[in-house]
Amino acid sequence: MSLSEGVDLLRQGLVTGIAGLMAGGEEDTETTQATFITFNQDTTCVAVGTTSGYSLYTLNSTDALEPVYQSDEPDVYIAERLFSSSLVAVVSNSNARTLRVCHFKKGTEICRYSYGDRIRAVRMNRSRLVVCLEESLYIHNIRDMKVIHTIRDTPPNPSGLISLSCDNTHCYLAYPGHSHTGELQIFDTINLASRVIIPAHEGQLAALQFSPSGTRIATASEKGTVIRVFSTHDGSKLYELRRGLKRTASIYSLSFSPCGSFLACSSNTETIHVFKLDEKLKETAVLAGSPPSDDGWFGYINTMVSASAGYLPSQVTDTLLQGRAFASVHHNQTGTKTLCALAMIRKSLRLLICNEEGFLLMYSLDTEEGGDCSLIKQFKLVESPTVLHQNEIVETSDAPTNQGNYFFKNEETFPGGLFLSNNPDVAITYSDKLRNRTTNEMTESEKFHEMAAAAETPPKTCFLLDDDGEFPPVAFKAS
């Protein structure tokens, strides 16, 4: 063998060895990705799923995420919790046409329903549960889970783009009304009738979100430059908010604040926008030649543009009058799918951002001045609940506890197509012993009671006695 051949063999061996080391390093650094992340109706809980299970966390602190429940059921791609109750709607890839409503504290399945196609989305409030298929919508009465209405032959909706208002008074369902344009259908799920049809955008819809009161709905198209807010009463346009001038984007999520005065938007860009929906009338009388005292020169320019609207092209006027972001967050995860939400945590409004890697970032939001939001904490939702500070990594002591796994065995059939599954791993309660029951099974009346209790609206003036942070437990001595 010549010297040149030996050098070539040595070089080839080095290349192979380095490639093997790099491949091994990539395997070691591979992390678990989140298959889905969703917030519940009032943004008090976040659900995160992986290929090996899903977890529920309560959003009541800026210091740590409190684990509520952890399931080892694999391939779940939908887990919707009903407010802060123990009911969760679950759909897995292994049975994508079947919806299961489970009581995770008791480890039992309340009911299950099967449909003719893959379930694309599930939305719940205290009155209705809506199941979205690609070309149909099923509306259930959540108290007894009976199908009360079916909307068939809807435009193809493979992404499951729907929104259900969480308010019982304005219990509306929104879904795309056309396959090529941004037509929006608003359906009254109480009176089971169409409410209003809104020509929201020229292009197809990409995001929908009701305000907490259900009186307004925010929309975005696939172009992603403009976000519009409409009235659900008559379909009139209330706000037009501009995310960008030239750069189009894919809008991933829209979120109203609990008070309804702020609207957050996430996209595939590196910026999260927060808009302030000012309720002040824009048609205010202003002395000519002097700027308004409240809004400064920007308000003066808006006033002048409004006054000269008849002399300027409509496109120029619309662009100048569109609202700009009140606050924003800039991150370095361009191209990854992000989900945003606005939540009240410890009586302060916080901006929450989740991404596909399973991170939850919590930001402070100045409701008076706006501007850039400051990062408070960064949490890892998958694997271990690790808290990441800005300058250091600190592991929390609150590890997710495995309170029970869904292993559906010994299924019992009940009238009406309901199935109850008993989990033998759940401890027998004192009431079960009194009833001579060997497992934590639920009767038909108990299932109905659990569904009714979860759908009951709590009094607005009540004390939140279940919040240990605001009202710590007090021990009284028996007299």
HELIX and SHEET records of a PDB file:
HELIX    1   1 LEU A    3  ASP A   28  1                                  26    
HELIX    2   2 GLY A  296  ALA A  307  1                                  12    
HELIX    3   3 SER A  314  LEU A  321  1                                   8    
HELIX    4   4 TYR A  430  LEU A  434  1                                   5    
HELIX    5   5 GLU A  444  ALA A  455  1                                  12    
SHEET    1   A 4 PHE A  36  PHE A  39  0                                        
SHEET    2   A 4 CYS A  45  THR A  50 -1                                        
SHEET    3   A 4 GLY A  53  THR A  58 -1                                        
SHEET    4   A 4 GLU A  66  SER A  71 -1                                        
SHEET    1   B 4 VAL A  76  ARG A  81  0                                        
SHEET    2   B 4 LEU A  87  SER A  92 -1                                        
SHEET    3   B 4 ASN A  95  HIS A 103 -1                                        
SHEET    4   B 4 THR A 108  SER A 114 -1                                        
SHEET    1   C 4 ALA A 121  MET A 124  0                                        
SHEET    2   C 4 ARG A 128  CYS A 132 -1                                        
SHEET    3   C 4 SER A 136  ASN A 141 -1                                        
SHEET    4   C 4 LYS A 146  ARG A 152 -1                                        
SHEET    1   D 4 SER A 163  LEU A 164  0                                        
SHEET    2   D 4 TYR A 172  PRO A 176 -1                                        
SHEET    3   D 4 GLY A 182  ASP A 188 -1                                        
SHEET    4   D 4 ALA A 193  HIS A 201 -1                                        
SHEET    1   E 4 LEU A 205  PHE A 210  0                                        
SHEET    2   E 4 ARG A 216  SER A 221 -1                                        
SHEET    3   E 4 VAL A 226  SER A 231 -1                                        
SHEET    4   E 4 LYS A 237  ARG A 242 -1                                        
SHEET    1   F 5 ILE A 251  PHE A 256  0                                        
SHEET    2   F 5 PHE A 262  SER A 267 -1                                        
SHEET    3   F 5 THR A 271  LYS A 276 -1                                        
SHEET    4   F 5 ALA A 327  HIS A 330 -1                                        
SHEET    5   F 5 GLY A 371  ASP A 372  1                                        
SHEET    1   G 6 THR A 338  ILE A 345  0                                        
SHEET    2   G 6 SER A 348  ASN A 355 -1                                        
SHEET    3   G 6 PHE A 359  SER A 364 -1                                        
SHEET    4   G 6 SER A 374  LYS A 380 -1                                        
SHEET    5   G 6 THR A 386  LEU A 388 -1                                        
SHEET    6   G 6 ILE A 393  GLU A 395 -1                                        
SHEET    1   H 2 LYS A 409  PHE A 414  0                                        
SHEET    2   H 2 LEU A 418  ASN A 422 -1                                        
END                                                                             
